[in-house]
Amino acid sequence: MSEFCNRRPATICVRCLQPLRCEDFPEIVCLCGSTRFMDAFHSVGWRLTLDGYIVLSVGVCKHAEHHGAEALDQDVVEKLDELHKRKIDLADWVMVLNVGGYIGDSTRSEIEYAKAQSKMVVYLEEIAGEKIITEKSDEAESDE
C-alpha cells in the first residue's frame, strides 16, 4: 500500500512542495440545507470548525429577506446549486441542516448527489433510518 492515499486529489505542501498525506489534512465537511436557516449554518459551521474540520458552506443566501429583499434570477439560483455540488465533490462527508425536519427540493437534490458520489450524509436532526451527527461522533470515539 502506498504511503499516500486517494482520499482526495494530490495536494502539496506550499512550504516544502512535498505531497501531503491524509493524516496531514483535516476532514472536509460540506453543509447543506435551506438558506432560510442561516443561523444554523453559522452555528454548526462554528462548532465543526472549532472541532477541527474544514467547513464548506453557502456563500449566498437564496432567500430575498436575508439579503436586502434582492431576488435572485432563476439562472443565478441554478448556478449556485451547481456550485454547491462542486463543494460536495470536495468534501469527505456532508451534513444536512434539516432544521425542524425541513428538507426542500434543492437540498434533496444535494443529498441525492452526495449519495451518488458515495459521500457519507449525516443530519442535524434525526430522520428514521438515516445517520445523525451524534452517530458520527460515537463512531469516531469507538475507533480510538
C-alpha positions as CSV (number, residue, x, y, z in Angstrom):
1,M,0.0,0.0,0.0
2,S,1.3,3.5,-0.9
3,E,2.1,5.9,1.9
4,F,-0.3,8.3,0.1
5,C,-4.0,7.5,-0.4
6,N,-6.6,8.5,-2.9
7,R,-8.9,10.2,-0.4
8,R,-8.5,13.5,-2.3
9,P,-6.6,14.8,-5.3
10,A,-2.8,15.1,-4.8
11,T,-2.1,18.2,-2.6
12,I,1.3,19.5,-2.0
13,C,2.7,21.5,0.9
14,V,3.3,25.1,-0.1
15,R,6.4,25.2,2.1
16,C,8.3,22.1,1.1
17,L,6.5,21.1,-2.2
18,Q,6.1,17.5,-1.0
19,P,2.8,15.6,-1.2
20,L,0.6,15.8,1.9
21,R,-0.6,12.6,3.5
22,C,-4.2,12.1,4.6
23,E,-3.2,12.3,8.2
24,D,-1.8,15.8,7.5
25,F,-5.2,17.0,6.3
26,P,-8.3,17.7,8.3
27,E,-11.6,16.2,7.1
28,I,-13.7,18.4,4.9
29,V,-17.5,18.7,5.6
30,C,-20.0,20.4,3.3
31,L,-23.1,21.9,4.9
32,C,-26.3,21.5,3.0
33,G,-29.8,22.9,3.8
34,S,-32.2,25.7,3.2
35,T,-30.6,29.1,3.4
36,R,-33.7,30.3,5.3
37,F,-31.9,28.7,8.3
38,M,-28.7,30.8,8.1
39,D,-28.4,30.8,11.9
40,A,-28.0,27.0,11.7
41,F,-25.3,27.3,9.0
42,H,-23.4,29.8,11.2
43,S,-23.7,27.9,14.5
44,V,-23.0,24.4,13.0
45,G,-20.1,25.8,10.9
46,W,-18.6,27.4,14.0
47,R,-18.8,24.2,16.0
48,L,-17.4,22.0,13.3
49,T,-14.6,24.5,12.6
50,L,-13.6,24.5,16.3
51,D,-13.7,20.7,16.2
52,G,-11.0,20.8,13.6
53,Y,-13.0,20.3,10.3
54,I,-12.6,22.3,7.2
55,V,-16.2,23.5,6.6
56,L,-17.7,24.3,3.2
57,S,-20.9,26.3,3.4
58,V,-23.2,28.5,1.4
59,G,-21.8,31.8,0.1
60,V,-25.0,33.4,-0.9
61,C,-28.5,33.2,0.6
62,K,-31.1,32.5,-2.0
63,H,-34.0,33.9,0.1
64,A,-34.7,37.6,-0.5
65,E,-35.4,38.5,3.1
66,H,-31.8,37.6,4.0
67,H,-30.1,39.9,1.6
68,G,-32.0,43.2,1.4
69,A,-35.0,41.8,-0.5
70,E,-32.9,41.3,-3.6
71,A,-34.4,38.4,-5.5
72,L,-32.0,36.2,-7.5
73,D,-32.8,35.2,-11.1
74,Q,-33.5,31.5,-11.7
75,D,-30.3,31.2,-13.8
76,V,-28.3,32.5,-10.8
77,V,-30.0,30.1,-8.5
78,E,-29.2,27.2,-10.8
79,K,-25.5,28.3,-11.0
80,L,-25.4,28.4,-7.2
81,D,-26.9,25.0,-6.9
82,E,-24.3,23.6,-9.3
83,L,-21.5,25.4,-7.4
84,H,-22.7,23.8,-4.2
85,K,-22.4,20.3,-5.8
86,R,-18.8,21.1,-6.6
87,K,-18.3,21.8,-2.9
88,I,-19.9,18.4,-2.2
89,D,-17.3,16.9,-4.6
90,L,-14.5,18.4,-2.5
91,A,-16.0,17.2,0.8
92,D,-15.3,14.0,2.7
93,W,-18.8,14.0,4.0
94,V,-22.0,16.1,4.0
95,M,-24.1,17.4,6.9
96,V,-27.7,18.3,6.2
97,L,-29.1,21.1,8.3
98,N,-32.7,19.8,8.4
99,V,-34.0,22.4,10.9
100,G,-37.4,21.3,12.1
101,G,-37.2,18.3,9.7
102,Y,-37.4,20.6,6.7
103,I,-35.6,19.4,3.5
104,G,-36.5,21.4,0.4
105,D,-36.1,20.3,-3.3
106,S,-32.7,21.9,-3.7
107,T,-31.3,20.2,-0.5
108,R,-32.9,16.9,-1.5
109,S,-31.1,17.1,-4.8
110,E,-27.8,17.8,-3.0
111,I,-28.4,14.7,-0.7
112,E,-29.1,12.5,-3.8
113,Y,-26.0,13.9,-5.5
114,A,-23.8,13.3,-2.4
115,K,-25.0,9.7,-2.0
116,A,-24.4,9.1,-5.7
117,Q,-20.8,10.2,-5.1
118,S,-20.6,7.8,-2.1
119,K,-20.3,10.6,0.4
120,M,-21.5,9.9,4.0
121,V,-24.5,12.0,4.7
122,V,-25.4,12.9,8.3
123,Y,-28.3,15.0,9.5
124,L,-28.6,17.7,12.2
125,E,-32.0,16.3,13.3
126,E,-32.9,12.7,13.3
127,I,-34.6,11.1,10.4
128,A,-35.8,7.5,10.6
129,G,-33.2,5.2,9.0
130,E,-30.6,7.9,8.5
131,K,-27.4,8.8,10.4
132,I,-27.3,11.9,12.6
133,I,-24.3,13.7,13.8
134,T,-24.2,12.0,17.2
135,E,-23.7,8.7,15.5
136,K,-20.7,10.0,13.6
137,S,-19.2,11.3,16.9
138,D,-19.9,7.9,18.6
139,E,-18.1,6.1,15.6
140,A,-15.1,8.4,15.9
141,E,-14.8,7.6,19.7
142,S,-15.1,3.9,19.2
143,D,-12.2,3.9,16.6
144,E,-9.8,5.4,19.1
